[in-house]
Amino acid sequence: MAKLTVSGREYDIAPFKLGAMKAAAPIIERINATIAAKGDGGGTTLVDLTEMLGDFCAVLSIGLMKIDATLTPDHLEDELGFGDMPAIQAAFTAIMRESGLKSAGEVPAPAAGEAAGA
């Protein structure tokens, strides 16, 4: 199970199934667009960064609220800051992987029986 660790407190994040992913998908697309714009020289204003941090909180809260209904996006935004960004990104990456998504450029593992040199 993915976890978010901030200020010494660890939160479990429930894995995303189809319903959760449908709710998260538009937010994830906004995050991806901001990251892509940053690569093109955009997406680096304070407004862009705060909106992206809010989007990360919104995605993570989908899984967090399955375990603790008080961990809403608003609650997370009140508790987290820019200093928590590495932990937030790590939790986001973990929940995406647990949900069956992989990072861009990630090479899939070989199928069973296709070991290297075999």
Residue frames as a rotation matrix with the C-alpha (Angstrom) as fourth column:
MET 1
0.584 0.812 0.000 0.00
0.812 -0.584 0.000 0.00
0.000 0.000 -1.000 0.00
ALA 2
-0.115 -0.590 0.799 1.30
0.510 -0.726 -0.462 3.43
0.852 0.355 0.385 -0.91
LYS 3
0.291 0.133 -0.947 2.08
0.938 -0.233 0.255 5.81
-0.187 -0.963 -0.193 1.92
LEU 4
0.369 -0.200 0.908 2.40
0.183 -0.942 -0.281 9.56
0.911 0.269 -0.311 2.40
THR 5
0.247 -0.375 -0.894 4.85
0.969 0.116 0.219 10.54
0.022 -0.920 0.392 5.13
VAL 6
0.002 -0.221 0.975 4.91
0.215 -0.952 -0.216 14.17
0.977 0.210 0.045 6.26
SER 7
0.011 -0.087 0.996 5.96
-0.765 -0.642 -0.047 15.79
0.644 -0.762 -0.074 9.51
GLY 8
-0.822 -0.470 0.320 6.76
-0.566 0.614 -0.550 12.37
0.062 -0.633 -0.771 10.97
ARG 9
-0.094 0.862 0.499 3.24
-0.486 0.398 -0.778 11.06
-0.869 -0.316 0.382 10.37
GLU 10
-0.970 -0.238 -0.057 2.56
-0.181 0.542 0.821 8.23
-0.165 0.806 -0.568 7.95
TYR 11
-0.015 0.995 -0.103 -0.72
-0.723 -0.082 -0.686 7.94
-0.691 0.064 0.720 6.04
ASP 12
-0.596 -0.060 0.800 -1.82
0.368 0.866 0.339 4.84
-0.713 0.497 -0.494 4.12
ILE 13
-0.359 0.472 -0.805 -3.26
-0.824 -0.566 0.035 5.45
-0.439 0.676 0.592 0.66
ALA 14
0.189 0.526 0.829 -5.76
-0.022 0.846 -0.532 2.89
-0.982 0.083 0.171 -0.63
PRO 15
-0.790 -0.480 0.381 -4.98
0.319 0.208 0.924 1.54
-0.523 0.852 -0.011 -4.11
PHE 16
-0.352 0.645 -0.679 -6.98
-0.748 -0.630 -0.211 3.06
-0.563 0.434 0.703 -6.96
LYS 17
-0.407 0.378 0.832 -9.51
0.585 0.807 -0.080 0.86
-0.701 0.454 -0.550 -8.69
LEU 18
-0.493 0.177 0.852 -11.45
0.825 -0.216 0.522 1.96
0.277 0.960 -0.040 -11.78
GLY 19
0.586 0.809 0.044 -13.85
0.744 -0.558 0.368 4.29
0.322 -0.183 -0.929 -9.94
ALA 20
0.543 -0.472 -0.694 -11.04
0.383 -0.596 0.706 6.09
-0.747 -0.650 -0.143 -8.14
MET 21
-0.536 -0.795 0.285 -8.99
0.605 -0.126 0.786 6.32
-0.589 0.594 0.549 -11.33
LYS 22
-0.062 0.593 0.803 -11.95
0.903 -0.308 0.298 7.83
0.424 0.744 -0.517 -13.20
ALA 23
0.877 0.372 -0.305 -12.17
0.477 -0.753 0.454 10.52
-0.061 -0.543 -0.837 -10.51
ALA 24
0.321 -0.856 -0.405 -8.40
0.253 -0.335 0.908 11.10
-0.913 -0.394 0.109 -10.55
ALA 25
0.038 -0.396 0.917 -7.84
0.951 0.297 0.089 11.00
-0.307 0.869 0.388 -14.35
PRO 26
0.681 0.207 0.702 -8.75
0.530 -0.801 -0.277 14.64
0.505 0.561 -0.656 -15.17
ILE 27
0.924 -0.381 0.023 -6.58
-0.271 -0.614 0.741 15.86
-0.268 -0.691 -0.671 -12.29
ILE 28
0.249 -0.855 0.455 -3.67
0.407 0.519 0.752 13.66
-0.879 -0.002 0.477 -13.39
GLU 29
0.309 -0.074 0.948 -4.00
0.944 -0.099 -0.316 15.07
0.118 0.992 0.040 -16.91
ARG 30
0.941 0.031 0.337 -3.68
0.005 -0.997 0.078 18.62
0.339 -0.072 -0.938 -15.49
ILE 31
0.632 -0.766 0.115 -0.55
-0.166 0.012 0.986 17.57
-0.757 -0.642 -0.120 -13.57
ASN 32
0.118 -0.583 0.804 0.93
0.793 0.543 0.277 16.06
-0.598 0.605 0.526 -16.74
ALA 33
0.597 0.159 0.787 0.14
0.689 -0.603 -0.401 19.22
0.411 0.781 -0.470 -18.73
THR 34
0.958 -0.269 0.097 1.83
-0.280 -0.812 0.511 21.41
-0.058 -0.517 -0.854 -16.12
ILE 35
0.350 -0.866 0.356 4.90
0.107 0.415 0.904 19.18
-0.931 -0.278 0.238 -16.10
ALA 36
0.197 -0.232 0.952 5.02
0.959 0.249 -0.138 19.20
-0.205 0.940 0.272 -19.92
ALA 37
0.851 0.152 0.502 4.72
0.295 -0.930 -0.218 23.00
0.434 0.334 -0.837 -19.96
LYS 38
0.784 -0.620 -0.011 7.57
-0.254 -0.337 0.907 23.22
-0.566 -0.708 -0.422 -17.46
GLY 39
0.114 -0.743 0.659 9.75
0.604 0.578 0.548 21.23
-0.789 0.336 0.515 -19.89
ASP 40
0.190 0.046 0.981 8.88
0.936 -0.311 -0.167 23.78
0.297 0.949 -0.102 -22.58
GLY 41
-0.767 -0.573 0.288 9.87
0.444 -0.798 -0.407 26.68
0.463 -0.184 0.867 -20.34
GLY 42
-0.152 0.783 0.603 6.39
-0.518 -0.582 0.627 27.28
0.842 -0.217 0.494 -18.91
GLY 43
0.557 0.553 -0.620 4.63
0.149 0.668 0.729 25.92
0.817 -0.499 0.289 -15.84
THR 44
-0.260 -0.769 -0.584 7.10
0.790 0.179 -0.587 27.46
0.556 -0.614 0.561 -13.41
THR 45
-0.321 0.199 0.926 5.13
-0.343 -0.936 0.082 30.39
0.883 -0.291 0.369 -12.01
LEU 46
-0.941 0.011 0.339 4.06
-0.333 0.154 -0.930 30.36
-0.062 -0.988 -0.141 -8.38
VAL 47
-0.004 1.000 -0.024 0.46
-0.938 -0.012 -0.347 30.02
-0.347 0.021 0.937 -9.54
ASP 48
0.260 0.042 -0.965 1.37
-0.663 0.735 -0.146 26.95
0.702 0.677 0.219 -11.64
LEU 49
-0.673 -0.638 -0.375 3.27
-0.161 0.621 -0.767 25.36
0.722 -0.456 -0.521 -8.76
THR 50
-0.779 0.438 0.448 0.54
-0.520 -0.052 -0.853 25.96
-0.351 -0.897 0.268 -6.18
GLU 51
0.264 0.894 -0.361 -2.12
-0.960 0.209 -0.184 24.63
-0.089 0.396 0.914 -8.55
MET 52
0.037 -0.315 -0.948 -0.03
-0.448 0.843 -0.298 21.52
0.893 0.436 -0.110 -9.23
LEU 53
-0.929 -0.363 0.073 0.53
-0.206 0.342 -0.917 20.96
0.308 -0.867 -0.393 -5.51
GLY 54
-0.356 0.892 0.279 -3.24
-0.792 -0.129 -0.596 21.29
-0.496 -0.433 0.753 -5.00
ASP 55
0.370 0.457 -0.809 -3.78
-0.848 0.522 -0.092 18.76
0.380 0.720 0.581 -7.80
PHE 56
-0.532 -0.606 -0.591 -1.39
-0.228 0.775 -0.589 16.30
0.815 -0.179 -0.551 -6.15
CYS 57
-0.893 0.240 0.381 -3.35
-0.388 0.022 -0.921 16.72
-0.229 -0.971 0.074 -2.90
ALA 58
0.047 0.980 -0.195 -6.63
-0.963 -0.006 -0.268 16.12
-0.264 0.200 0.944 -4.73
VAL 59
0.169 -0.047 -0.985 -5.37
-0.588 0.797 -0.138 12.89
0.791 0.602 0.107 -6.30
LEU 60
-0.777 -0.553 -0.302 -3.85
-0.093 0.574 -0.813 11.57
0.623 -0.603 -0.498 -3.09
SER 61
-0.681 0.558 0.475 -6.96
-0.673 -0.222 -0.705 12.40
-0.288 -0.800 0.527 -1.09
ILE 62
0.186 0.752 -0.632 -9.00
-0.870 0.426 0.250 10.04
0.457 0.503 0.734 -3.27
GLY 63
0.029 -0.262 -0.965 -7.09
0.101 0.961 -0.258 7.10
0.994 -0.090 0.054 -1.80
LEU 64
-0.906 -0.411 0.096 -6.56
-0.022 -0.181 -0.983 8.66
0.422 -0.893 0.155 1.63
MET 65
-0.443 0.812 0.381 -10.29
-0.894 -0.434 -0.112 9.27
0.074 -0.390 0.918 2.17
LYS 66
0.244 0.490 -0.837 -11.03
-0.379 0.842 0.383 5.56
0.892 0.224 0.392 1.69
ILE 67
-0.268 -0.456 -0.849 -9.09
0.619 0.593 -0.514 5.00
0.738 -0.664 0.123 4.91
ASP 68
-0.480 0.109 -0.871 -9.82
0.736 -0.490 -0.467 8.27
-0.478 -0.865 0.155 6.76
ALA 69
0.221 0.723 0.655 -12.70
0.956 -0.293 0.001 10.41
0.193 0.626 -0.756 5.48
THR 70
0.757 0.055 -0.651 -11.25
0.341 -0.883 0.322 13.53
-0.557 -0.466 -0.688 7.14
LEU 71
-0.267 -0.960 -0.086 -8.24
0.317 -0.172 0.933 13.57
-0.910 0.222 0.350 4.78
THR 72
0.714 0.634 0.299 -9.94
0.549 -0.241 -0.800 15.72
-0.435 0.735 -0.520 2.15
PRO 73
0.138 -0.661 0.738 -8.09
0.838 -0.318 -0.442 17.84
0.527 0.680 0.510 -0.41
ASP 74
0.547 0.114 0.829 -8.81
-0.155 -0.960 0.235 20.92
0.822 -0.257 -0.508 1.70
HIS 75
0.969 -0.216 0.119 -7.40
-0.074 0.204 0.976 19.24
-0.235 -0.955 0.181 4.81
LEU 76
0.409 -0.864 0.293 -4.24
0.884 0.454 0.107 18.26
-0.225 0.215 0.950 2.95
GLU 77
0.186 -0.316 0.930 -3.82
0.558 -0.745 -0.365 21.76
0.809 0.587 0.038 1.52
ASP 78
0.794 0.149 0.589 -4.10
-0.347 -0.684 0.641 23.17
0.498 -0.714 -0.492 5.05
GLU 79
0.880 -0.410 0.239 -1.47
-0.022 0.468 0.884 20.73
-0.474 -0.783 0.402 6.37
LEU 80
0.323 -0.768 0.553 1.07
0.847 0.496 0.193 20.51
-0.422 0.406 0.811 3.54
GLY 81
0.669 -0.181 -0.721 3.45
-0.282 -0.959 -0.021 23.01
-0.688 0.218 -0.693 2.00
PHE 82
0.740 -0.423 -0.522 6.15
-0.582 -0.014 -0.813 23.26
0.337 0.906 -0.257 -0.65
GLY 83
-0.245 -0.879 0.408 8.64
-0.970 0.220 -0.107 21.61
0.004 -0.422 -0.907 1.71
ASP 84
-0.045 0.338 0.940 6.49
-0.372 0.867 -0.330 18.47
-0.927 -0.365 0.087 1.57
MET 85
0.458 0.302 -0.836 6.65
-0.866 -0.063 -0.497 18.29
-0.203 0.951 0.232 -2.24
PRO 86
-0.530 -0.680 -0.507 9.20
-0.773 0.633 -0.040 15.42
0.348 0.371 -0.861 -2.38
ALA 87
-0.857 0.260 0.445 7.03
-0.112 0.748 -0.654 13.27
-0.503 -0.610 -0.612 -0.08
ILE 88
0.159 0.964 -0.211 3.89
-0.428 -0.125 -0.895 14.18
-0.890 0.233 0.393 -2.03
GLN 89
0.196 -0.153 -0.969 5.53
-0.977 0.057 -0.206 13.30
0.086 0.987 -0.139 -5.35
ALA 90
-0.840 -0.538 -0.073 6.84
-0.523 0.837 -0.161 10.00
0.148 -0.096 -0.984 -3.95
ALA 91
-0.537 0.727 0.429 3.37
-0.055 0.477 -0.877 9.08
-0.842 -0.494 -0.216 -2.71
PHE 92
0.363 0.660 -0.658 1.84
-0.702 -0.271 -0.658 10.08
-0.613 0.701 0.365 -6.05
THR 93
-0.227 -0.547 -0.806 4.34
-0.920 0.391 -0.006 7.93
0.318 0.741 -0.592 -7.96
ALA 94
-0.944 -0.145 0.295 3.72
-0.265 0.865 -0.425 4.98
-0.194 -0.480 -0.856 -5.62
ILE 95
-0.173 0.958 0.231 -0.07
-0.149 0.206 -0.967 5.13
-0.974 -0.201 0.107 -5.96
MET 96
0.352 0.260 -0.899 0.17
-0.900 -0.169 -0.401 5.40
-0.257 0.951 0.175 -9.74
ARG 97
-0.592 -0.635 -0.496 2.41
-0.723 0.690 -0.020 2.33
0.355 0.348 -0.868 -9.88
GLU 98
-0.861 0.310 0.404 0.14
-0.073 0.710 -0.700 0.39
-0.504 -0.632 -0.589 -7.53
SER 99
0.132 0.969 -0.207 -2.76
-0.359 -0.148 -0.921 1.33
-0.924 0.196 0.329 -9.77
GLY 100
0.386 -0.025 0.922 -1.06
0.613 0.754 -0.236 -0.27
-0.689 0.657 0.307 -12.77
LEU 101
0.991 -0.105 0.087 0.39
-0.007 -0.676 -0.737 2.84
0.136 0.730 -0.670 -14.39
LYS 102
0.340 -0.937 -0.085 4.09
0.886 0.288 0.362 3.17
-0.314 -0.199 0.928 -15.11
SER 103
0.270 -0.346 -0.899 6.40
-0.004 -0.934 0.358 6.11
-0.963 -0.093 -0.254 -15.52
ALA 104
0.947 -0.004 -0.320 7.29
-0.314 -0.199 -0.928 7.41
-0.060 0.980 -0.189 -18.97
GLY 105
0.207 -0.925 -0.318 10.36
-0.835 0.003 -0.550 5.64
0.510 0.380 -0.772 -20.26
GLU 106
-0.097 -0.198 0.975 9.97
-0.799 0.600 0.042 2.71
-0.594 -0.775 -0.217 -17.89
VAL 107
-0.466 -0.151 -0.872 10.74
-0.737 0.612 0.287 -0.60
0.490 0.776 -0.397 -19.57
PRO 108
0.619 0.746 0.245 8.38
-0.766 0.504 0.400 -3.47
0.175 -0.435 0.883 -18.78
ALA 109
-0.172 -0.641 0.748 9.86
-0.722 0.599 0.347 -6.52
-0.670 -0.480 -0.566 -17.08
PRO 110
-0.667 -0.079 -0.741 10.35
-0.645 0.560 0.520 -9.58
0.374 0.825 -0.424 -19.30
ALA 111
0.471 0.882 -0.022 7.62
-0.798 0.437 0.415 -12.18
0.376 -0.178 0.910 -19.18
ALA 112
0.343 -0.297 0.891 8.20
-0.589 0.671 0.450 -15.36
-0.731 -0.680 0.056 -17.20
GLY 113
0.537 -0.205 0.818 10.51
0.487 0.867 -0.103 -17.68
-0.688 0.454 0.566 -19.14
GLU 114
0.798 -0.261 0.543 12.12
0.412 -0.421 -0.808 -14.83
0.439 0.869 -0.228 -21.10
ALA 115
0.736 -0.579 -0.351 15.12
0.195 -0.315 0.929 -14.39
-0.649 -0.752 -0.119 -18.80
ALA 116
0.642 -0.576 -0.506 18.13
-0.760 -0.566 -0.320 -12.69
-0.102 0.590 -0.801 -20.32
GLY 117
-0.394 -0.909 -0.132 20.52
-0.916 0.378 0.131 -15.12
-0.069 0.173 -0.983 -21.96
ALA 118
-0.169 0.386 0.907 18.01
-0.283 0.862 -0.420 -17.96
-0.944 -0.327 -0.036 -22.00
